[in-house]
Structures are given as C-alpha cells and as structure tokens.
Amino acid sequence: MSLSTLVNQTVNMKVKIDTKEKFYVVTPMESTFSANIAADLSQLVTKFLQQEIKNVVLKFSAVEIIEDKGAEELSQIQQQFYENNASFVICEIKPSIEAVLEELELLEVMNITPTESEAWDIVQMEEIERELLDDETG
C-alpha cells in the first residue's frame, strides 16, 4: 500500500506528512484536536505499523486545543506503537495542551519533546535500543 493511498483514506482530518529515513513526521493542520480527529489520526498512523518505516513523530505545532478524549486516544496510539516495537514521539506542543495532558495525568507517560530535532534523536535512540535487544535475544 502506498503512502498516498494511506493519506487518501483519511477523511476528515487535514494533515501534512513528511517521510524521513527512519520515521514519518505527521503534522495535524487542525487547531482543535478532538476525539474525531484523534480517531482519524489513529486510522492513519496505525497503518504505518505495517510499513517498513514504522516510527512516527507527531508535530503538534498547529494544534491550539486538545479535547480530553483526543488526549486519551493519543496516549492509546502511542501505547500501540510501543507494543509493536515502533516509536511515537510528540513534539512542539503548546503550553495549553501540556496543561491538559498534565491534568489528565498523561504527560508523564507520553513521549513528548519540545522540538522536532529532539524527537528525531529519541526515535534514533529507540531504534538503536531495539536493535541491541534483538541482537541479545536473537
């Protein structure tokens, strides 16, 4: 399945996707991250788990508001990635979103960085960790 096919299947959400060597940078272009948007995002990014490149950096630079259900869904998406040996890092969140995640007690369990560059670093470190673990168990 091609990347354009994956993107075209996303119905209600405006999103920008950049492909890097080891991950996709997914940037929601909506100012409000609702439960519906989160569900669309989940449908889109979980398809990456079947691709050669599985890791996702979610760039939240355009998002101003996050609904509680959207935040909870985001946490579940991240968990699903880690269960499938893939990285899911969120970057460039606004203080208002950070406050909601803190209030919902999700901030500490989510992988969040201030910048996209730091998100790249985390993806690369986690890739190395997975390779080392594979070597030990294989």
N, C-alpha and C positions, 0 to 999 in steps of 0.2 A: 504494500500500500504506500503510495507516495505521500509526501508531506502536504502537497496541495490538496489531495483527496482528504487527508485528515482535517485540514483547515476548513475546507468547504462543508464538512459535516457539522461544523459548529454553527448553530443557527442564530442565537440571539445576542451573542457577545462580540464586540469589536475587540480584536486582539492583534498584536504585531508579534511575529515570530522571527527570530534571528537564529540561524544554525551556526554553531561554533564547532570546534574539533571534538570536544567531549560532552557537549550539552547544548540544549536549546535555551534561548532567552525568550521567555514568553512575557509580553507586556500587555496587560489588560488596558484598553483605552477608555474604560468607563470610569466616571468619577465615584460611583457608588458600587461597592462590591456586595451584592445581595445574595440571598440563598440561590436564586435562579441563575445568576451569573456564576456562582461557585459550582453549581451543578453542570453548567456548560463547560466551565474550565476543567472540571473533573473528567468529563467525557473526552475532552480534547487531550489533556496531558496523560491520562492513563493509557491512551493508545501508544504513547511513546515507549511504554514499558515493553512493547513487542518489537521495537525498532532496535537497530544496532546501537544507536546513541540513545540512552535511556534517561540521562540526567537532565533536570530542569532547574533553571534559575528563573524565578518569578519576580519580575521587576514591577514594583508597585508604585512607580513614580507618578502615575496619573490618578491613582485612587485617593480620594479625599475622605470617604466614609465607608466603614465596613459594618454590615449588619451582624448581629450575634450569630445567626445561623450560617452566614457566609464564613465567618471566622472559624466556627466549629467544623464546617466542611473542609476548609483549608487545612486544618490540623489533621483531618482524616486522610486527605490527599497525601500529605507529607508522610504519614504513617504507612500508607500503602506503598509509597516509593521505597521507603527503607525496608519494608518487608520483602520487596523484590530486588534488593541489593542495588538500588539506584538512589542518587542524591536528589533532594528537592530543597532548594535554598531560596529564601525570600529576601529581596533587597530593596532599599530605597523606600521604606515605609515612612509615612508621616507620623508626627507625634500623636495626633488624634487617633490613629489606627493602633499605634503602640499602646495607648491608654486602654482601648477596648480589649486588646489581646491580654493585657495585664489584668484587667478586671475579670475576664473570663478564665484567668489562670492558664492561658495558653502560651504566653510569651516565653516562659521558661522551657517549655517542651518543644518549641518550634525553632527551626534553624534560620535565624534572621541576621543579616549583616547590614551595615549602613550603606555600603557601596556595591556596585556590580563587580568591581575588581576583587573585593574581598569574597564575594560569593563564588567567583571563579576559583579562588585559592582553596576554598572549602571543598568544592567539587573535586579538584585535583588531589587534595589530601585524602579525601574519602575513596577516590579511585585507587590510590596507592595502598591504602589500608585494605581494601577488598582484594587487591592483587596479592598482597602479603598473606592474608588469611587463606586465599585459595591455594597459595604455594604450600602453606603449613598443612592444610587438610588434604591436598591433592597428592 
